[in-house]
Amino acid sequence: MQASAPSPSEPAPSAVSIQELWKHFGSQAAVAGLSLELPAGAFIGLVGPNGAGKTTTLSMVTGLLRPDQGTVLVHGTDVWADPVTVKARIGILPEGLRMFERLSGRELLQYTGRLRGLPATEVDRRTEELLAVLDLARDADKLVADYSTGMRKKVGLAAALLHNPDVLFLDEPFEGVDPVSAQTIRGVLKRYAAAGSTVVFSSHVMELVEQLCDWVAVVNAGRVIAQGPLDSVRGGRSLHEAFLELIGVREDDGQALGWLGGGHSGSAR
């Protein structure tokens, strides 16, 4: 018998379930009891100011950093109880990704695919397709050490996508990327999400999140202060305006730094 579809009142299944996640560095709580339910098949933005705990959270969710407390499930599998199963289903592009710089872009992808256990012919096919789509084909035989920031981001994204993961985690994927490379990356991510996979990426650029995402979580001081569909979180405002209000940033009253500007130097008069 065919299973019945979930009723409209039932919540969408979670791709990632995070419960009471904590991480301390010394006496400082970088993540303080953070809980999130990230829906499957969504393009999700994890936003917050610098130091909000976004990178620490993503590192724990993807098995790169062990939490002090809490659980993380990816499609129902515990990240820390069964890391091999989870890591086979996720792709990661962390901020400041270190690569094998003495390999060419093509060699890096071929090596990554073989580490993933994919058949050699399939690795080669996917490698060439990703290089072409991400506009790296002309530089495929150049050493990664000679790649620009944008090219590194693109080949890192290709490596994260090579095994066709269910969930893709990206930490500031557009940081330092030129507009042409950024447009290419956006197109690939939109295609990936449109096929039913889940994208989770962190950013502090509200306009970018607003353009790409349909679901948003706002993090501040290691806690979630708002989460849900984009339109629900922004509440008729721009996401930038909603974000500033949620984290409690007030407008400058115009009096601070009154000495700044005007082209004058030296001591006050």
DAZIWO-V843173 format. One record per residue. N is the residue number from 1. RES is the residue in three letters. PSI is psi in whole degrees, 0 to 359 (999 if undefined). OMEGA is omega in whole degrees, 0 to 359 (* if undefined). NEAR is the number of other ideal C-beta (glycine too) atoms within 12 Angstrom. Layout:
((N/RES/PSI/OMEGA/NEAR) (N/RES/PSI/OMEGA/NEAR))
//
This chain:
((1/MET/137/181/3) (2/GLN/136/180/4) (3/ALA/141/180/5) (4/SER/149/179/7) (5/ALA/151/178/8) (6/PRO/144/180/11) (7/SER/158/182/8) (8/PRO/335/182/7) (9/SER/343/180/6) (10/GLU/140/180/9) (11/PRO/152/177/14) (12/ALA/146/179/21) (13/PRO/150/181/22) (14/SER/133/169/28) (15/ALA/322/181/37) (16/VAL/128/177/44) (17/SER/119/182/28) (18/ILE/125/183/39) (19/GLN/119/171/23) (20/GLU/57/182/22) (21/LEU/130/180/38) (22/TRP/142/171/29) (23/LYS/123/177/31) (24/HIS/144/168/20) (25/PHE/101/190/17) (26/GLY/231/179/8) (27/SER/356/184/6) (28/GLN/126/176/16) (29/ALA/103/179/22) (30/ALA/325/175/31) (31/VAL/127/192/40) (32/ALA/81/177/28) (33/GLY/37/184/25) (34/LEU/132/177/43) (35/SER/137/181/29) (36/LEU/145/170/39) (37/GLU/106/184/24) (38/LEU/118/186/43) (39/PRO/144/178/30) (40/ALA/146/176/29) (41/GLY/17/182/25) (42/ALA/160/171/34) (43/PHE/106/194/37) (44/ILE/131/175/44) (45/GLY/127/174/44) (46/LEU/108/189/42) (47/VAL/154/179/44) (48/GLY/163/178/39) (49/PRO/168/175/24) (50/ASN/135/180/19) (51/GLY/9/183/19) (52/ALA/342/182/31) (53/GLY/12/183/41) (54/LYS/309/182/40) (55/THR/319/178/34) (56/THR/318/179/37) (57/THR/311/181/41) (58/LEU/325/179/46) (59/SER/321/178/28) (60/MET/321/181/36) (61/VAL/327/184/48) (62/THR/6/176/36) (63/GLY/14/180/28) (64/LEU/340/182/28) (65/LEU/126/184/28) (66/ARG/129/179/20) (67/PRO/156/173/34) (68/ASP/328/185/23) (69/GLN/153/176/21) (70/GLY/170/180/29) (71/THR/151/176/24) (72/VAL/124/176/46) (73/LEU/133/173/30) (74/VAL/111/186/39) (75/HIS/43/173/27) (76/GLY/356/181/20) (77/THR/132/182/26) (78/ASP/125/183/23) (79/VAL/322/186/38) (80/TRP/340/176/26) (81/ALA/329/182/15) (82/ASP/66/186/18) (83/PRO/328/182/21) (84/VAL/315/179/16) (85/THR/315/182/19) (86/VAL/315/185/30) (87/LYS/341/174/27) (88/ALA/341/185/23) (89/ARG/357/182/31) (90/ILE/156/171/38) (91/GLY/146/185/38) (92/ILE/133/169/38) (93/LEU/87/182/39) (94/PRO/160/175/33) (95/GLU/139/180/29) (96/GLY/36/181/18) (97/LEU/129/175/31) (98/ARG/135/185/13) (99/MET/170/174/31) (100/PHE/94/192/23) (101/GLU/343/180/18) (102/ARG/8/170/13) (103/LEU/154/171/23) (104/SER/169/178/27) (105/GLY/317/179/40) (106/ARG/315/180/31) (107/GLU/322/179/26) (108/LEU/316/180/41) (109/LEU/319/178/43) (110/GLN/319/178/33) (111/TYR/316/179/25) (112/THR/316/181/33) (113/GLY/322/179/31) (114/ARG/324/174/22) (115/LEU/328/179/17) (116/ARG/352/178/28) (117/GLY/16/179/15) (118/LEU/149/176/22) (119/PRO/144/185/14) (120/ALA/317/181/15) (121/THR/324/179/13) (122/GLU/322/177/20) (123/VAL/314/181/29) (124/ASP/318/181/22) (125/ARG/312/181/18) (126/ARG/323/179/29) (127/THR/312/181/36) (128/GLU/323/179/23) (129/GLU/316/180/23) (130/LEU/319/178/39) (131/LEU/320/180/35) (132/ALA/312/184/22) (133/VAL/324/181/22) (134/LEU/12/176/42) (135/ASP/44/178/27) (136/LEU/1/187/37) (137/ALA/320/182/23) (138/ARG/337/181/13) (139/ASP/16/186/25) (140/ALA/331/182/30) (141/ASP/7/175/19) (142/LYS/145/179/24) (143/LEU/142/178/21) (144/VAL/330/178/34) (145/ALA/334/182/18) (146/ASP/5/180/17) (147/TYR/148/172/29) (148/SER/173/179/20) (149/THR/315/180/22) (150/GLY/320/179/27) (151/MET/323/177/35) (152/ARG/318/178/37) (153/LYS/319/183/41) (154/LYS/318/179/45) (155/VAL/329/174/47) (156/GLY/320/176/42) (157/LEU/319/178/47) (158/ALA/317/179/45) (159/ALA/324/180/42) (160/ALA/333/183/42) (161/LEU/347/192/41) (162/LEU/322/183/37) (163/HIS/11/177/31) (164/ASN/64/184/25) (165/PRO/160/175/31) (166/ASP/325/181/32) (167/VAL/133/180/44) (168/LEU/125/180/43) (169/PHE/127/183/47) (170/LEU/127/179/46) (171/ASP/109/181/33) (172/GLU/58/186/33) (173/PRO/344/183/44) (174/PHE/4/180/34) (175/GLU/122/177/29) (176/GLY/14/183/17) (177/VAL/136/180/29) (178/ASP/159/185/19) (179/PRO/324/181/13) (180/VAL/313/178/17) (181/SER/320/180/30) (182/ALA/319/179/29) (183/GLN/321/178/21) (184/THR/315/180/30) (185/ILE/317/179/42) (186/ARG/315/181/30) (187/GLY/318/180/20) (188/VAL/317/181/36) (189/LEU/320/179/39) (190/LYS/320/178/19) (191/ARG/318/180/21) (192/TYR/314/181/32) (193/ALA/323/180/32) (194/ALA/337/179/17) (195/ALA/0/176/18) (196/GLY/1/177/18) (197/SER/172/185/31) (198/THR/132/176/36) (199/VAL/130/174/47) (200/VAL/116/178/50) (201/PHE/144/181/46) (202/SER/148/178/41) (203/SER/158/169/40) (204/HIS/12/178/31) (205/VAL/100/187/26) (206/MET/324/183/30) (207/GLU/322/179/19) (208/LEU/315/179/30) (209/VAL/319/181/39) (210/GLU/325/180/25) (211/GLN/324/190/21) (212/LEU/325/195/36) (213/CYS/151/172/40) (214/ASP/357/180/27) (215/TRP/139/188/38) (216/VAL/143/169/42) (217/ALA/130/180/43) (218/VAL/125/183/43) (219/VAL/137/175/40) (220/ASN/134/180/30) (221/ALA/39/175/25) (222/GLY/11/180/33) (223/ARG/154/174/29) (224/VAL/124/179/34) (225/ILE/349/174/28) (226/ALA/146/176/28) (227/GLN/151/178/30) (228/GLY/185/177/27) (229/PRO/148/185/21) (230/LEU/311/183/31) (231/ASP/327/179/17) (232/SER/318/182/18) (233/VAL/320/183/33) (234/ARG/341/170/30) (235/GLY/45/178/19) (236/GLY/355/177/12) (237/ARG/176/168/18) (238/SER/157/178/19) (239/LEU/325/178/34) (240/HIS/313/180/23) (241/GLU/316/180/19) (242/ALA/319/181/27) (243/PHE/312/181/35) (244/LEU/321/179/23) (245/GLU/319/182/23) (246/LEU/322/182/30) (247/ILE/359/172/26) (248/GLY/32/177/13) (249/VAL/129/180/14) (250/ARG/156/177/9) (251/GLU/144/176/11) (252/ASP/138/184/11) (253/ASP/2/176/8) (254/GLY/352/182/8) (255/GLN/328/182/9) (256/ALA/145/179/10) (257/LEU/37/180/10) (258/GLY/342/180/11) (259/TRP/348/190/13) (260/LEU/135/177/13) (261/GLY/180/178/8) (262/GLY/353/175/11) (263/GLY/8/181/6) (264/HIS/148/179/10) (265/SER/172/178/10) (266/GLY/196/184/8) (267/SER/162/178/6) (268/ALA/149/180/9) (269/ARG/999/*/7))
//
